[in-house]
Amino acid sequence: MKRVVLQSIKNPPSHKGVFFRSLHFVEGEVFSYRGLPLKAVFVAREGASFYNLDQSKDMDLGWVRLFAARLPENWEGSYYDYARMNDLPGFKDLALDGKVVILETERTYRQFLVVSEDAWENNWEEVKQYLLQKGYASVEKPQLGKISITLGGAPEFEVVVNGQVYKAYDFFLFRNSNPTSPIGVNWDSPQFSTLAIRPTPTTSPKAYVKRFMSLAEKVVRKGFTLSVAGNTYPLGANIRIGSPDKNIVQVLQDEVENFIEVLEDFIGRVLLPTSGRARGSNPVAYELIRGGWEYRTIPSSIYADPEAVRITHKLAKGLVDVLLKEGELSYETLADGGVARREYYRFLTRAETEYFLEFPRKWERGEIPPFVPVKAAI
């Protein structure tokens, strides 16, 4: 039996009666910021060092040092491109007479605080008031009210005309877009190769599918076919989970790696084998976005079957709902690491469970044409 716990709900970190979203006592170099929530707090012990986005200079404040990240030997882009791709934080400001450093990430604008250990130990009341005032801590254990989760997406597709795959950027209709356009180039894809469709978020899996199919119809009416084969360009389904409630968003982002671990077990492990040849074996699992996060492991193959899209989104929403409501989730796993079939019945009907688990087998047997079936809109 596996158990995944959201510590920010069940047992948030605390210090002298004050609760934090994320609290870390660090020494030495801090390189990894992946998965850190908005407003994480670091207490810097002697010798602590953090990244600084300004490559031209290092900053040594005596109690902490900020320095430029070391680029990989095979990196061909700029330092800024590397920092943005990896969402590295950089120096934003100083506070409390230089006892606190504010860091901010380049892409998702997450802010972190670095507090000197001396101020933490000897000027706690001053530090506490600053943390409470700026929302980095609270005097009460965080509580969630009514759970409201939205489903969105930015699935990627190969653009096909007369049987040939083209880059989405080759067509003015698609390149005349921006990263938030309902239909447009996926600007993060290699050489702007794939098309992204971004339905307006909704709370209903069925409504999400309807909104997607409506947008897909507009593309097909222009003479294009949407392929999910993924043999020319890598394609991801990119499920977006968010909420209109900022407190829920904070938990979603604070605990993103726990949510993703559960989605990987129930969904990613099942659907990943339906990836095309272009994707490789290690797709990006997730990315923090404004208002929540984007689950990126599973391929776009499910969009060849609108019912598979609906069931997958229903399952994802159900898993997130339970984690938020209960603060934890326990489930039986099999010898190969998969999830026991009966565990799916907590979130899907038996018929939906069979449909979902059978999808990869039908895909492997070639029973599902690798194109978006616009006429199958529901």
C-alpha positions as CSV (number, residue, x, y, z in Angstrom):
1,M,0.0,0.0,0.0
2,K,1.4,3.4,-1.0
3,R,0.5,6.6,0.8
4,V,1.1,10.1,-0.5
5,V,0.6,12.9,2.1
6,L,0.2,16.7,1.5
7,Q,2.3,18.1,4.4
8,S,1.0,21.6,3.8
9,I,-2.5,20.3,4.7
10,K,-1.8,17.5,7.2
11,N,1.3,18.8,8.9
12,P,2.6,22.2,7.7
13,P,6.1,23.3,8.8
14,S,6.1,25.6,11.8
15,H,8.4,27.6,14.0
16,K,7.5,29.1,17.4
17,G,3.8,29.0,16.7
18,V,4.0,30.3,13.1
19,F,3.1,28.1,10.1
20,F,4.9,28.1,6.7
21,R,4.1,26.9,3.3
22,S,7.7,25.7,2.9
23,L,10.6,26.1,5.3
24,H,14.2,25.0,4.7
25,F,17.4,25.4,6.8
26,V,20.2,25.4,4.3
27,E,24.0,25.4,4.2
28,G,26.3,25.2,1.2
29,E,25.1,25.7,-2.3
30,V,21.4,25.6,-3.2
31,F,21.0,24.5,-6.8
32,S,17.6,22.8,-7.1
33,Y,14.5,25.0,-7.1
34,R,12.2,22.6,-9.0
35,G,9.0,22.0,-7.1
36,L,9.5,24.8,-4.6
37,P,6.3,26.6,-3.8
38,L,5.5,30.2,-4.0
39,K,6.8,32.0,-0.9
40,A,9.2,29.3,0.3
41,V,11.4,30.5,3.2
42,F,15.1,29.6,3.5
43,V,17.1,30.1,6.6
44,A,20.7,30.5,5.5
45,R,23.4,29.1,7.7
46,E,27.0,29.9,7.3
47,G,28.3,29.3,3.8
48,A,24.9,29.2,2.1
49,S,24.9,30.2,-1.6
50,F,22.1,30.8,-4.1
51,Y,21.8,31.5,-7.8
52,N,21.7,35.0,-9.1
53,L,20.2,35.7,-12.6
54,D,22.6,38.5,-13.2
55,Q,25.5,36.6,-14.8
56,S,27.8,39.7,-14.8
57,K,28.2,39.8,-11.0
58,D,28.2,37.8,-7.8
59,M,26.8,39.2,-4.6
60,D,28.4,38.5,-1.3
61,L,26.4,39.9,1.7
62,G,28.6,38.4,4.3
63,W,26.0,35.9,5.5
64,V,25.0,34.6,2.0
65,R,26.4,34.6,-1.5
66,L,24.5,34.9,-4.8
67,F,26.3,33.7,-7.9
68,A,25.6,32.9,-11.6
69,A,24.5,29.3,-12.5
70,R,27.1,27.2,-14.3
71,L,26.0,26.5,-17.8
72,P,26.2,23.0,-19.3
73,E,29.1,22.5,-21.6
74,N,26.8,21.7,-24.6
75,W,24.5,24.7,-23.9
76,E,24.2,26.9,-27.1
77,G,21.8,29.6,-25.9
78,S,22.2,32.6,-23.7
79,Y,22.4,32.6,-20.0
80,Y,19.0,34.2,-19.8
81,D,17.5,31.5,-21.9
82,Y,19.0,28.8,-19.6
83,A,17.7,30.6,-16.5
84,R,14.2,31.0,-18.0
85,M,14.0,27.4,-19.2
86,N,14.9,26.1,-15.8
87,D,12.9,28.8,-14.0
88,L,15.9,29.8,-11.9
89,P,15.4,32.5,-9.2
90,G,17.5,35.7,-9.1
91,F,18.0,38.6,-6.8
92,K,14.9,40.8,-6.5
93,D,15.4,43.0,-3.4
94,L,16.7,43.3,0.1
95,A,14.6,43.7,3.3
96,L,15.1,44.2,7.0
97,D,18.3,46.2,6.6
98,G,19.9,43.5,4.5
99,K,18.9,40.6,6.8
100,V,16.5,39.2,4.2
101,V,17.0,38.6,0.4
102,I,14.0,38.3,-1.9
103,L,14.5,36.0,-4.8
104,E,12.2,35.7,-7.8
105,T,12.1,33.1,-10.6
106,E,12.2,34.3,-14.2
107,R,9.3,32.4,-15.8
108,T,6.7,31.7,-13.1
109,Y,7.5,34.7,-10.9
110,R,7.6,32.7,-7.7
111,Q,9.2,34.6,-4.9
112,F,11.3,33.1,-2.1
113,L,12.8,34.6,1.0
114,V,16.3,33.9,2.3
115,V,16.7,34.9,6.0
116,S,20.0,35.1,7.8
117,E,20.3,32.6,10.6
118,D,21.5,35.3,12.9
119,A,18.3,37.3,12.3
120,W,16.2,34.2,12.6
121,E,17.7,33.4,16.0
122,N,18.3,36.8,17.5
123,N,15.7,39.1,15.8
124,W,12.8,36.6,15.6
125,E,10.0,39.0,16.5
126,E,11.1,41.4,13.7
127,V,11.5,38.6,11.2
128,K,8.1,37.1,12.3
129,Q,6.2,40.3,11.7
130,Y,7.8,40.7,8.3
131,L,6.9,37.1,7.3
132,L,3.3,37.6,8.5
133,Q,2.9,41.0,6.8
134,K,4.2,39.7,3.5
135,G,2.2,36.4,3.5
136,Y,5.2,34.1,3.9
137,A,3.7,32.7,7.2
138,S,0.5,32.6,9.2
139,V,-0.4,32.3,12.8
140,E,-3.1,29.7,12.0
141,K,-2.8,26.3,10.4
142,P,-3.8,26.7,6.7
143,Q,-7.4,25.6,6.1
144,L,-9.1,25.0,2.7
145,G,-12.8,25.6,2.3
146,K,-14.9,24.4,-0.6
147,I,-12.7,22.7,-3.2
148,S,-13.0,24.1,-6.6
149,I,-10.8,22.7,-9.4
150,T,-10.6,23.7,-13.0
151,L,-9.5,21.6,-16.0
152,G,-7.7,23.1,-18.9
153,G,-5.1,22.0,-21.4
154,A,-2.6,22.9,-24.1
155,P,-2.4,19.6,-26.1
156,E,0.1,19.6,-29.0
157,F,-0.5,18.3,-32.5
158,E,1.3,17.7,-35.7
159,V,-0.2,19.7,-38.6
160,V,-0.9,17.5,-41.6
161,V,-1.8,18.7,-45.1
162,N,-2.3,16.2,-48.0
163,G,-0.7,13.5,-45.9
164,Q,2.5,15.4,-45.1
165,V,3.5,16.8,-41.7
166,Y,4.4,20.5,-41.6
167,K,5.7,22.8,-38.9
168,A,2.8,24.8,-37.4
169,Y,4.9,28.0,-37.9
170,D,4.8,27.4,-41.7
171,F,1.2,28.7,-41.7
172,F,0.3,32.3,-41.0
173,L,-3.0,31.2,-39.5
174,F,-1.1,29.6,-36.6
175,R,2.0,31.7,-36.3
176,N,-0.1,34.9,-36.0
177,S,-0.8,33.9,-32.4
178,N,0.6,34.3,-28.9
179,P,1.2,31.8,-26.1
180,T,-2.3,32.2,-24.8
181,S,-4.2,32.0,-28.0
182,P,-6.9,29.3,-28.2
183,I,-5.3,28.0,-31.4
184,G,-1.7,28.7,-32.3
185,V,1.9,27.7,-32.5
186,N,3.3,26.0,-29.5
187,W,6.1,28.5,-29.0
188,D,8.0,26.1,-26.7
189,S,8.2,23.3,-29.3
190,P,11.5,22.8,-31.3
191,Q,11.5,25.3,-34.2
192,F,7.9,26.2,-33.4
193,S,6.9,22.8,-35.0
194,T,3.7,21.9,-33.2
195,L,0.2,23.3,-32.9
196,A,-1.3,23.9,-29.5
197,I,-5.1,24.1,-28.8
198,R,-6.0,25.7,-25.5
199,P,-9.7,25.4,-24.4
200,T,-11.0,27.8,-21.8
201,P,-10.8,26.1,-18.4
202,T,-13.9,24.5,-17.0
203,T,-14.9,22.4,-14.0
204,S,-16.4,19.6,-16.1
205,P,-14.4,17.0,-18.0
206,K,-17.3,16.7,-20.5
207,A,-17.4,20.4,-21.1
208,Y,-13.6,20.5,-21.6
209,V,-13.9,17.9,-24.4
210,K,-16.7,19.9,-26.0
211,R,-14.6,23.1,-25.9
212,F,-11.6,21.3,-27.3
213,M,-13.6,19.7,-30.2
214,S,-15.1,23.0,-31.1
215,L,-11.6,24.5,-31.5
216,A,-10.4,21.5,-33.4
217,E,-13.3,21.8,-35.8
218,K,-12.2,25.3,-36.7
219,V,-8.7,24.0,-37.6
220,V,-10.1,21.1,-39.7
221,R,-12.5,23.4,-41.6
222,K,-9.4,25.3,-42.8
223,G,-8.1,22.2,-44.5
224,F,-5.7,20.8,-41.9
225,T,-5.6,17.4,-40.2
226,L,-4.5,17.1,-36.6
227,S,-2.2,14.2,-36.0
228,V,-1.3,12.7,-32.6
229,A,1.2,10.2,-34.0
230,G,4.2,12.1,-32.6
231,N,6.6,10.4,-34.9
232,T,7.9,13.6,-36.5
233,Y,7.6,16.0,-33.5
234,P,7.2,15.3,-29.8
235,L,3.6,15.7,-28.6
236,G,2.2,16.2,-25.1
237,A,-1.4,16.3,-23.8
238,N,-0.5,18.9,-21.2
239,I,-3.4,18.8,-18.7
240,R,-3.8,22.0,-16.8
241,I,-5.0,21.9,-13.2
242,G,-6.0,25.1,-11.5
243,S,-8.5,26.9,-9.2
244,P,-10.2,30.3,-8.8
245,D,-9.3,30.0,-5.1
246,K,-5.8,31.4,-4.4
247,N,-5.5,29.3,-1.3
248,I,-6.1,26.2,-3.3
249,V,-3.7,27.4,-6.0
250,Q,-1.0,27.8,-3.3
251,V,-1.5,24.2,-2.1
252,L,-1.5,22.9,-5.7
253,Q,1.9,24.6,-6.3
254,D,3.3,24.0,-2.8
255,E,2.6,20.2,-3.2
256,V,3.0,19.9,-6.9
257,E,5.4,17.0,-6.8
258,N,3.1,15.0,-4.6
259,F,0.1,15.6,-7.0
260,I,2.3,14.6,-9.9
261,E,3.5,11.4,-8.2
262,V,-0.1,10.3,-7.9
263,L,-1.0,11.3,-11.5
264,E,2.1,9.4,-12.7
265,D,1.0,6.3,-10.9
266,F,-2.6,6.3,-12.0
267,I,-2.3,8.0,-15.5
268,G,1.3,8.5,-16.7
269,R,2.4,4.9,-16.3
270,V,-0.6,3.7,-18.3
271,L,-0.5,6.2,-21.2
272,L,3.2,7.0,-21.7
273,P,3.7,3.9,-23.9
274,T,1.4,5.5,-26.5
275,S,4.0,8.2,-27.1
276,G,5.4,8.6,-30.6
277,R,9.0,8.0,-31.7
278,A,9.9,11.7,-31.5
279,R,9.3,12.1,-27.8
280,G,12.0,10.0,-26.2
281,S,11.7,8.2,-22.9
282,N,11.9,11.1,-20.4
283,P,9.3,13.8,-21.1
284,V,8.9,16.7,-18.8
285,A,6.6,15.7,-16.0
286,Y,5.1,19.1,-15.1
287,E,5.5,22.8,-15.2
288,L,4.2,25.4,-12.8
289,I,1.9,28.0,-14.5
290,R,0.0,30.9,-13.2
291,G,-3.0,29.6,-11.3
292,G,-1.8,26.1,-10.9
293,W,0.3,23.6,-12.9
294,E,0.5,21.7,-16.2
295,Y,0.9,17.9,-16.2
296,R,3.1,17.1,-19.2
297,T,4.0,13.4,-19.0
298,I,1.2,11.9,-21.1
299,P,1.3,12.1,-24.9
300,S,-1.4,13.6,-27.1
301,S,-2.5,10.2,-28.3
302,I,-5.6,10.3,-26.1
303,Y,-7.0,13.1,-28.4
304,A,-7.5,10.5,-31.1
305,D,-10.4,9.4,-28.9
306,P,-12.6,12.1,-27.2
307,E,-14.0,9.6,-24.7
308,A,-10.4,8.8,-23.6
309,V,-9.8,12.5,-23.2
310,R,-12.9,12.9,-21.0
311,I,-12.1,9.9,-18.8
312,T,-8.4,11.0,-18.4
313,H,-9.5,14.4,-17.2
314,K,-12.2,13.0,-15.0
315,L,-9.6,10.8,-13.3
316,A,-7.1,13.6,-12.9
317,K,-9.7,15.9,-11.4
318,G,-10.9,13.1,-9.0
319,L,-7.3,12.4,-7.8
320,V,-6.6,16.1,-7.2
321,D,-10.0,16.6,-5.4
322,V,-9.4,13.7,-3.0
323,L,-5.9,14.8,-2.2
324,L,-7.1,18.4,-1.4
325,K,-10.0,17.2,0.7
326,E,-8.2,14.5,2.6
327,G,-4.7,15.8,2.6
328,E,-3.5,12.3,1.6
329,L,-4.2,9.3,-0.6
330,S,-3.5,5.6,0.0
331,Y,-3.7,3.0,-2.8
332,E,-2.6,-0.5,-3.6
333,T,0.3,-0.9,-6.1
334,L,1.3,-4.0,-8.0
335,A,4.6,-5.7,-8.3
336,D,5.4,-3.8,-11.5
337,G,4.6,-0.4,-9.8
338,G,1.2,0.0,-11.4
339,V,-2.0,0.7,-9.5
340,A,-4.4,-2.1,-8.7
341,R,-7.5,-2.0,-10.9
342,R,-10.0,-1.7,-8.1
343,E,-8.3,1.6,-7.0
344,Y,-9.6,3.2,-10.2
345,Y,-13.2,2.4,-9.2
346,R,-12.9,5.2,-6.5
347,F,-12.7,7.8,-9.3
348,L,-14.2,6.1,-12.4
349,T,-17.0,3.7,-13.1
350,R,-16.0,0.1,-14.0
351,A,-16.8,0.8,-17.6
352,E,-14.7,3.9,-17.7
353,T,-11.9,2.1,-15.9
354,E,-11.9,-0.7,-18.5
355,Y,-12.0,1.9,-21.3
356,F,-9.1,3.8,-19.9
357,L,-6.9,0.8,-19.2
358,E,-7.7,-0.7,-22.6
359,F,-6.7,2.4,-24.6
360,P,-2.9,1.6,-24.8
361,R,-3.6,-1.9,-26.0
362,K,-6.0,-0.7,-28.7
363,W,-3.4,2.0,-29.7
364,E,-0.6,-0.7,-29.9
365,R,-2.8,-2.9,-32.1
366,G,-3.4,0.0,-34.4
367,E,-7.2,0.1,-33.8
368,I,-7.2,3.8,-33.1
369,P,-6.3,6.1,-36.1
370,P,-3.8,8.7,-34.9
371,F,-5.8,11.8,-35.8
372,V,-8.3,14.0,-33.9
373,P,-11.8,12.6,-35.0
374,V,-13.6,15.9,-35.3
375,K,-16.9,14.2,-36.2
376,A,-16.8,12.4,-32.9
377,A,-17.4,15.5,-30.8
378,I,-19.6,14.9,-27.8
